[in-house]
Amino acid sequence: MVLAELFKLRLSLLVVFSSVMGAIIVGGLSVLSFFEFVLLFSGGLLTSGSGSAVNQLLEKDTDKLMARTKGRPLATDTMGVSSALLIIGISLCLGLLALYLLSPLAAIISTLAWILYGFVYTPMKKMSPFAVFVGAIPGALPVLIGSVAVEGHISFLAFILFAIQFIWQFPHFWAIAWVADSDYKRAGFKLLPNVNSTKDESVAWQCFVYSLLLVPVSLVLWYNGFLSLVGLSVFNMFNVAYIFYSWQLYSHVTDDAAKKLMFYSFLYLPLVLLSLSFLIIE
């Protein structure tokens, strides 16, 4: 249980899910052998878990200030710093080794994601809302890692999958920051995208704009022959819902509207990736 909390298991499993779906979308349902699946799953889980542990190690004092994080193992001294460092080192080495066996490039990209998340995004959260942009890069790299593990290079389709996951994160994360605003302010985090990091129409408008950007991305997939018109319609069904909830936040500027956007954003990515695994034309 302590290790699951240190690894932020739900987040790490989403990372693994994105990687596996990236592999399936670019290569088909049978692209991974059982051994390759184990390597991708374990490599993603261990590397992501290591990054989450770094995040908690650097923020152990900050975590004590927030209701949603005060029960974490380092914040409560359930786990010591030396133990955390040992787990971070072992899990990172084993995770990168597993990914390297699949593709050296996948291991390199995973290392980049680990560094950006742990040592750029994490400290930047107290400095500037630009942290969200920085954090969206490692947040979108898992789907690229999965595709690279299969193809051995960054293909055009893999880049578009990265773009989808990158753009999705802005309304997603700003909705979370809106709902958890009081917690984040106690910790000194500046995550809402305006000068004073306050909940207002400018934040909601940016959520709306980013959700709109997913439509032209879907058109790029269709124009380049990766989606049929039926596939385009299905993808945009999810996009329209995302746009709707973002517009609702802009129209009402309420915590309730932010919660609805946040909850839908949790559903959006797995629904889209699962759909694309069936809809993408090889």
C-alpha positions in Angstrom: 0.0 0.0 0.0 2.8 2.4 0.9 4.6 1.6 -2.4 1.4 2.1 -4.3 1.0 5.6 -2.8 4.6 6.4 -3.5 4.2 5.3 -7.1 0.9 7.2 -7.4 -0.4 3.9 -8.8 -3.5 5.2 -10.5 -1.5 7.8 -12.4 1.3 5.3 -13.2 -1.3 2.8 -14.6 -2.7 5.6 -16.8 0.8 6.1 -18.1 1.1 2.4 -18.8 -2.3 2.3 -20.5 -1.3 5.2 -22.8 1.9 3.4 -23.7 0.1 0.1 -24.5 -2.6 1.9 -26.5 0.1 3.8 -28.4 1.6 0.5 -29.4 -1.7 -1.0 -30.4 -2.9 2.0 -32.3 0.2 2.1 -34.6 0.7 -1.6 -34.9 -2.6 -3.4 -34.3 -4.0 -5.5 -31.6 -1.6 -8.4 -32.1 1.5 -6.2 -32.4 2.9 -7.1 -29.0 4.0 -10.6 -28.0 3.4 -11.5 -24.3 7.0 -10.9 -23.5 7.0 -7.5 -25.2 3.8 -6.5 -23.4 5.4 -7.4 -20.0 8.4 -5.3 -20.9 6.3 -2.3 -21.9 4.0 -2.7 -18.9 6.7 -3.2 -16.3 9.0 -0.6 -17.9 6.3 2.0 -18.0 5.1 1.3 -14.4 8.5 1.3 -12.8 9.7 4.4 -14.7 6.5 6.4 -14.0 6.5 5.2 -10.4 10.0 6.3 -9.9 9.1 9.8 -11.3 6.2 10.0 -9.0 8.4 9.1 -6.1 10.8 11.9 -7.1 7.9 14.3 -7.2 6.8 13.3 -3.6 10.4 13.4 -2.3 10.9 17.0 -3.5 7.4 18.0 -2.3 7.2 16.1 1.0 7.0 19.3 3.1 4.5 20.9 0.6 2.4 17.7 0.6 1.8 18.2 4.3 -0.1 21.4 3.6 -2.7 19.9 1.2 -5.7 17.8 2.2 -5.3 15.6 -0.9 -1.6 14.8 -0.3 -1.0 15.0 3.4 -1.4 11.2 3.8 1.4 10.4 1.4 4.2 8.2 2.8 6.9 10.8 2.8 4.7 13.5 4.1 3.7 11.4 7.1 7.2 10.0 7.6 5.8 6.5 7.0 8.8 6.1 4.6 12.2 7.7 5.1 14.1 9.7 2.5 16.9 7.0 2.2 14.3 4.3 1.5 12.6 6.5 -1.1 15.9 7.2 -2.8 16.7 3.5 -3.0 13.3 2.7 -4.5 13.6 5.5 -7.0 17.0 4.3 -8.2 16.1 0.6 -8.5 12.8 1.2 -10.1 14.2 3.7 -12.6 17.1 1.4 -13.6 14.8 -1.7 -14.0 12.2 0.3 -15.9 14.6 1.9 -18.3 16.3 -1.5 -18.9 12.9 -3.1 -19.7 12.1 -0.3 -22.2 15.6 -0.5 -23.7 15.1 -4.1 -24.5 12.1 -3.1 -26.5 13.6 0.0 -28.2 16.6 2.2 -27.1 14.7 5.2 -28.4 11.8 4.4 -26.1 14.2 4.3 -23.1 15.6 7.7 -24.2 12.2 9.3 -24.4 11.2 7.8 -21.1 14.4 9.2 -19.5 13.5 12.7 -20.9 9.9 12.4 -19.5 11.3 11.4 -16.1 13.7 14.4 -16.0 11.1 16.9 -17.1 8.5 15.7 -14.7 10.7 15.3 -11.6 13.2 18.1 -12.0 11.6 20.8 -14.2 7.8 20.6 -13.8 7.9 19.8 -10.1 9.9 22.8 -8.9 8.3 25.1 -11.5 4.8 24.7 -10.0 5.7 27.3 -7.4 7.2 29.7 -9.9 4.9 30.0 -12.9 1.7 28.7 -14.5 4.0 27.8 -17.4 4.7 24.6 -15.4 1.5 23.2 -16.8 2.9 23.5 -20.4 6.1 21.9 -19.3 4.3 19.1 -17.4 2.1 18.4 -20.4 5.2 17.2 -22.4 6.1 14.2 -20.1 2.3 13.8 -19.6 2.0 13.1 -23.4 5.1 11.2 -24.0 3.8 7.7 -22.8 1.7 7.2 -25.9 4.8 8.1 -28.0 6.9 5.7 -26.0 4.5 2.9 -26.8 4.4 3.6 -30.5 8.2 3.9 -30.6 8.6 0.6 -28.8 6.8 -1.0 -31.8 8.0 1.1 -34.7 11.5 2.0 -33.5 11.1 5.6 -34.7 8.7 8.5 -34.2 6.2 8.2 -37.0 3.7 10.8 -38.1 0.8 8.9 -36.5 2.8 8.6 -33.3 3.3 12.4 -33.3 -0.4 13.0 -33.8 -1.2 10.7 -30.8 1.3 12.7 -28.8 -0.5 15.9 -29.9 -3.9 14.6 -28.8 -2.6 13.7 -25.3 -0.7 16.9 -25.1 -3.7 19.2 -25.9 -6.1 17.1 -23.8 -4.1 17.9 -20.7 -4.7 21.6 -20.5 -8.5 21.6 -19.9 -7.9 18.5 -17.8 -5.3 20.0 -15.5 -6.8 23.4 -15.3 -10.1 21.9 -14.2 -8.3 20.0 -11.5 -6.4 23.1 -10.4 -9.7 25.0 -10.4 -11.4 22.4 -8.1 -8.3 22.1 -5.9 -7.6 25.8 -5.9 -7.6 26.3 -2.1 -5.3 23.3 -1.6 -2.9 24.5 -4.3 -2.8 28.0 -2.9 -1.9 26.7 0.6 1.0 24.9 -1.0 2.1 28.0 -3.0 1.4 26.4 -6.4 0.7 28.7 -9.4 -1.1 26.5 -11.9 -4.1 28.5 -13.2 -3.1 30.3 -16.4 -3.4 34.0 -15.5 -1.3 36.5 -13.7 -2.8 36.0 -10.2 -3.6 32.3 -10.7 -7.2 32.9 -9.9 -10.4 31.2 -11.0 -12.0 33.4 -13.7 -13.3 33.6 -17.2 -9.8 33.8 -18.7 -9.0 30.3 -17.4 -12.3 28.9 -18.6 -11.8 30.5 -22.0 -8.4 28.9 -22.4 -9.9 25.5 -21.5 -12.5 26.1 -24.3 -9.8 27.0 -26.8 -7.7 24.0 -26.1 -10.6 21.7 -26.3 -11.5 23.2 -29.7 -7.9 22.4 -31.0 -8.7 18.7 -30.8 -11.1 19.0 -33.8 -8.4 20.1 -36.3 -6.2 17.3 -34.9 -8.9 14.8 -35.8 -9.1 16.4 -39.3 -5.4 15.8 -39.7 -5.9 12.1 -39.0 -8.7 12.0 -41.5 -7.0 14.0 -44.2 -3.9 11.7 -44.0 -6.0 8.6 -44.3 -5.8 7.3 -40.8 -9.5 7.8 -40.1 -12.6 7.1 -42.2 -15.5 9.5 -42.1 -17.1 7.2 -39.5 -14.0 7.2 -37.4 -13.7 11.0 -37.7 -17.3 11.3 -36.5 -16.7 9.0 -33.5 -13.6 10.8 -32.5 -15.3 14.2 -32.7 -18.2 12.9 -30.7 -15.8 12.8 -27.7 -14.3 16.1 -28.7 -17.7 17.8 -28.9 -18.5 16.7 -25.3 -15.1 18.0 -24.2 -15.9 21.3 -25.9 -19.3 21.4 -24.3 -18.1 21.0 -20.8 -15.4 23.6 -21.4 -17.9 26.0 -22.7 -20.1 25.4 -19.7 -17.3 26.4 -17.4 -16.8 29.6 -19.5 -20.5 30.3 -19.4 -21.0 29.7 -15.7 -17.6 30.1 -14.1 -18.5 27.9 -11.2 -16.8 25.1 -9.2 -19.7 22.7 -10.2 -18.9 23.3 -13.9 -15.2 22.8 -13.3 -16.0 19.5 -11.6 -18.0 18.3 -14.5 -15.2 19.2 -16.9 -12.7 17.5 -14.6 -14.7 14.3 -14.4 -15.3 14.1 -18.2 -11.6 14.8 -18.8 -10.7 11.7 -16.8 -13.0 9.7 -19.2 -11.9 11.4 -22.4 -8.4 10.0 -22.9 -9.1 6.3 -22.3 -12.3 6.5 -24.4 -10.4 8.2 -27.3 -7.4 5.9 -27.2 -9.6 2.8 -27.0 -11.7 4.1 -29.9 -8.7 4.9 -32.0 -7.3 1.4 -31.5 -10.3 0.2 -33.5 -10.8 3.1 -35.8 -7.3 3.8 -37.1 -6.8 2.6 -40.7 -3.5 0.7 -41.0 
